[in-house]
Amino acid sequence: MSPEAAELGRAGVATVYEAYGRRGLIEESWDAVTPGRRTAGPACTVLCGPGDNRAVHEAMDVLRPGEILVVTLAEPEPVAVIGDLLATQAAVRGAAGLLVNAAVRDTAELAGLQMAVHTRWRNARGAGKEHRGRVNVPVRVGGTLIEPGDLVVLDDDGATAVRAADVPEAARAVRARIANEAALRARWQNGEISYDVYGLRAQDSEGSVTA
């Protein structure tokens, strides 16, 4: 993992998303199978065939240490495309995490892994192996286009992505945001309140409509 990827992983999804201009949010109702894990890594993408996980098996041949395996179907459905055995292979290959826009199963075993695992659904219904699918192609998940090598950040808040070429810029923006938040936190701890610091009281006193 590059130093910048590690830095964005430590910062977390919300900070990276905000610092990156509120771009890249992979907005679905993610289920964090491994709560408390915060990580980031380049995307290794998988586009599966309908109800199928053959492409996930193929991806194990190209998955590299530190990568986030991003798996989706063209029409996501709650079919388990990853279970204990495939997750074990990904872990042995050094994957930093799994982002599954479908279902996983064997969640008790997956919860014990060191990598982060986020999924749309948990379901015992297994996948077929009739459709080859495609590996390391652009995929769209949660309204965001993810290309192979784009940086994906995972934590309990969900997932977000940064285009590979933008990672240095995003890292600088994240550092600035963290510094600004630290300064604000110190002010709140000293008793100031955001209602005044952000000028909201003054706006209200000038006759702004309030909810």
C-alpha positions in Angstrom: 0.0 0.0 0.0 1.3 3.4 -0.9 1.9 6.0 1.9 -0.9 8.1 0.4 -3.3 5.2 0.3 -2.5 4.4 3.9 -3.1 8.1 4.8 -6.5 8.2 3.2 -7.4 4.9 4.8 -6.6 6.3 8.2 -8.6 9.4 7.5 -11.8 7.4 6.8 -14.7 7.6 4.3 -16.4 10.8 5.5 -13.2 12.9 5.7 -12.0 11.7 2.2 -15.3 12.3 0.6 -15.6 15.8 2.0 -12.0 16.7 1.3 -12.3 15.4 -2.3 -15.1 17.9 -3.0 -17.9 15.5 -2.1 -17.1 13.3 -5.0 -16.8 9.5 -5.2 -19.2 8.4 -2.6 -20.2 4.8 -3.3 -23.7 5.3 -1.9 -25.5 2.0 -1.1 -26.8 0.5 2.2 -23.6 -1.3 3.0 -23.4 -3.9 5.7 -20.0 -3.9 7.4 -19.4 -7.6 8.2 -16.1 -6.6 9.9 -17.1 -3.5 12.0 -14.3 -1.3 13.2 -12.0 -1.9 10.2 -10.8 1.2 8.3 -8.7 0.7 5.2 -8.0 1.8 1.6 -6.4 0.3 -1.5 -6.5 0.3 -5.3 -9.6 -1.3 -6.8 -9.4 -4.8 -8.4 -12.8 -4.8 -10.1 -15.1 -7.7 -11.0 -18.2 -7.6 -13.1 -20.1 -10.9 -12.6 -22.7 -12.5 -14.8 -26.3 -12.8 -13.6 -26.4 -14.7 -10.4 -22.9 -15.9 -11.1 -19.4 -15.7 -9.4 -17.1 -17.3 -12.0 -15.4 -14.0 -12.5 -14.6 -13.8 -8.7 -12.7 -17.1 -9.0 -10.8 -15.7 -12.0 -10.0 -12.5 -10.1 -8.0 -14.5 -7.5 -5.4 -15.0 -10.2 -4.8 -11.2 -10.6 -5.6 -9.9 -7.1 -2.5 -8.1 -5.6 -1.6 -7.3 -2.0 -3.2 -4.2 -0.7 -6.0 -4.1 -3.2 -9.7 -3.8 -2.5 -11.7 -6.4 -4.4 -14.8 -4.6 -5.8 -17.4 -7.1 -7.0 -20.7 -6.2 -8.6 -23.4 -7.6 -10.9 -24.9 -5.6 -13.8 -28.2 -6.0 -11.9 -27.3 -6.5 -8.2 -29.3 -9.2 -6.4 -28.9 -11.0 -3.0 -27.0 -14.0 -4.4 -23.8 -14.9 -2.5 -20.9 -14.4 -4.8 -18.3 -14.7 -2.0 -18.2 -17.1 1.0 -15.5 -18.4 3.3 -13.5 -20.2 0.7 -13.2 -17.3 -1.8 -12.6 -14.8 1.1 -9.8 -17.1 2.4 -8.1 -16.9 -1.0 -8.4 -13.1 -1.1 -7.0 -12.8 2.4 -4.0 -15.1 1.5 -3.3 -12.9 -1.5 -3.2 -9.9 0.8 -6.4 -8.1 -0.1 -7.1 -5.1 2.0 -10.8 -5.5 1.7 -13.9 -6.7 -0.1 -16.7 -4.5 -1.4 -19.5 -6.7 -2.6 -22.4 -5.2 -4.5 -24.3 -8.5 -4.1 -24.4 -10.9 -1.1 -21.9 -12.8 0.9 -22.4 -15.9 3.1 -20.4 -17.6 5.9 -20.4 -14.3 7.6 -19.2 -15.7 11.0 -16.0 -16.8 9.2 -15.7 -13.6 7.2 -16.1 -11.5 10.4 -12.9 -13.1 11.7 -10.8 -11.9 8.8 -8.3 -9.1 9.1 -9.4 -7.4 5.9 -12.6 -5.2 5.8 -15.7 -6.8 4.3 -18.6 -4.7 3.1 -21.6 -6.2 1.4 -25.1 -5.2 0.2 -26.7 -8.4 1.6 -26.1 -11.5 3.6 -27.7 -14.6 2.0 -27.0 -18.3 1.9 -28.2 -18.6 -1.7 -25.1 -19.5 -3.8 -24.0 -18.3 -7.2 -23.6 -20.3 -10.4 -20.4 -20.5 -12.5 -21.8 -20.4 -16.0 -20.9 -16.9 -17.1 -17.3 -15.8 -17.3 -17.9 -12.2 -16.4 -15.1 -9.6 -16.6 -12.2 -8.7 -14.4 -10.5 -5.3 -14.0 -13.0 -3.4 -16.1 -14.7 -0.1 -15.2 -17.8 -0.8 -13.0 -20.5 1.5 -11.6 -21.4 0.9 -8.0 -23.7 3.2 -5.9 -23.7 5.8 -8.6 -19.9 6.0 -8.8 -17.8 4.8 -11.7 -14.8 2.8 -10.3 -11.9 2.0 -12.6 -9.2 -0.6 -11.9 -6.6 1.1 -9.7 -8.9 3.8 -8.4 -8.5 4.2 -4.6 -11.4 2.8 -2.6 -11.8 3.7 1.1 -13.8 1.5 3.5 -15.0 2.0 7.1 -18.1 1.7 9.1 -19.6 4.8 7.4 -19.5 3.0 4.0 -17.3 3.4 1.0 -15.9 6.1 -1.2 -13.5 6.2 -4.2 -10.8 8.6 -5.5 -9.6 8.4 -9.1 -6.1 7.1 -9.2 -4.7 10.3 -10.8 -6.3 12.4 -8.1 -4.8 10.6 -5.1 -2.0 13.0 -4.4 -4.4 16.0 -4.6 -6.9 14.2 -2.4 -4.2 13.4 0.2 -3.2 17.1 0.4 -6.9 18.1 0.8 -7.4 15.5 3.5 -4.4 16.8 5.4 -5.8 20.3 5.3 -9.3 19.2 6.4 -7.9 17.2 9.3 -5.9 20.2 10.4 -8.9 22.5 10.2 -11.1 20.0 12.1 -8.4 19.8 14.8 -8.5 23.6 15.2 -12.3 23.6 15.4 -12.3 20.8 17.9 -10.1 22.8 20.2 -12.5 25.7 20.0 -15.5 23.5 20.8 -13.6 22.1 23.7 -13.0 25.6 25.0 -16.7 26.3 25.0 -17.4 28.0 21.6 -20.3 26.7 19.6 -20.6 26.3 15.9 -23.9 28.2 15.8 -21.9 31.4 16.4 -18.6 30.5 14.7 -20.3 29.6 11.5 -22.4 32.9 11.6 -25.7 31.1 11.7 -27.0 33.2 14.7 -26.3 36.3 12.7 -28.1 35.0 9.7 -31.2 34.1 11.8 -31.2 37.6 13.4 -31.3 39.1 10.0 -34.6 37.4 9.3 -33.5 34.2 7.5 -36.3 31.6 7.5 -35.6 28.8 10.0 -37.0 25.3 10.1 
